[in-house]
Amino acid sequence: MKKKNYLQIISKIEKVRKNNNINWMNILRIAFKNNPKQAAQIMSKIYTDDKKISDLVKKLI
């Protein structure tokens, strides 16, 4: 693939991720509104897994 094609695909990914992040934040608002304690527990688990993923990515660099 040419460099231009890579950049176009990356731009498309960026747009999709932007919309998906908005959806995640909306779900998060609903969760904390309805059951803040359980929402916080789930967020803690997500944070822990995200950290594991970040640590693994660092090993690739």
C-alpha positions in Angstrom: 0.0 0.0 0.0 1.1 3.5 -0.6 1.6 6.0 2.2 -1.5 7.9 1.2 -3.7 4.8 1.6 -2.4 4.2 5.1 -3.1 7.7 6.1 -6.7 7.5 4.6 -7.3 4.3 6.6 -6.0 5.9 9.8 -8.3 8.8 9.3 -11.3 6.5 8.9 -10.3 4.6 12.1 -10.0 7.9 13.9 -13.5 8.9 13.0 -14.9 5.5 14.0 -13.0 5.6 17.3 -14.3 9.2 18.0 -17.9 8.0 17.6 -17.3 4.9 19.7 -15.7 6.9 22.5 -18.9 9.1 22.6 -20.9 5.9 22.9 -18.7 4.6 25.7 -19.1 7.9 27.6 -22.8 7.8 27.3 -22.9 4.2 28.7 -20.6 5.3 31.5 -23.0 8.2 32.4 -26.0 5.9 32.5 -24.1 3.3 34.6 -23.0 5.8 37.2 -26.4 7.4 37.3 -28.2 4.1 37.9 -25.6 2.1 40.0 -22.5 4.2 40.8 -20.9 1.5 43.1 -21.1 -1.3 40.5 -20.2 1.1 37.7 -17.0 2.0 39.6 -16.1 -1.6 40.2 -16.5 -2.4 36.5 -14.4 0.7 35.5 -11.7 -0.4 37.9 -11.6 -3.8 36.1 -11.5 -2.1 32.7 -8.6 0.2 33.9 -6.7 -2.8 35.2 -7.0 -4.6 31.8 -6.1 -1.5 29.9 -3.0 -1.2 31.9 -2.1 -4.8 31.1 -2.6 -4.1 27.4 -0.4 -1.0 27.6 2.3 -3.0 29.4 2.2 -5.6 26.7 2.4 -3.0 23.9 5.5 -1.5 25.5 7.2 -4.9 25.1 6.6 -4.7 21.4 8.2 -1.3 21.0 
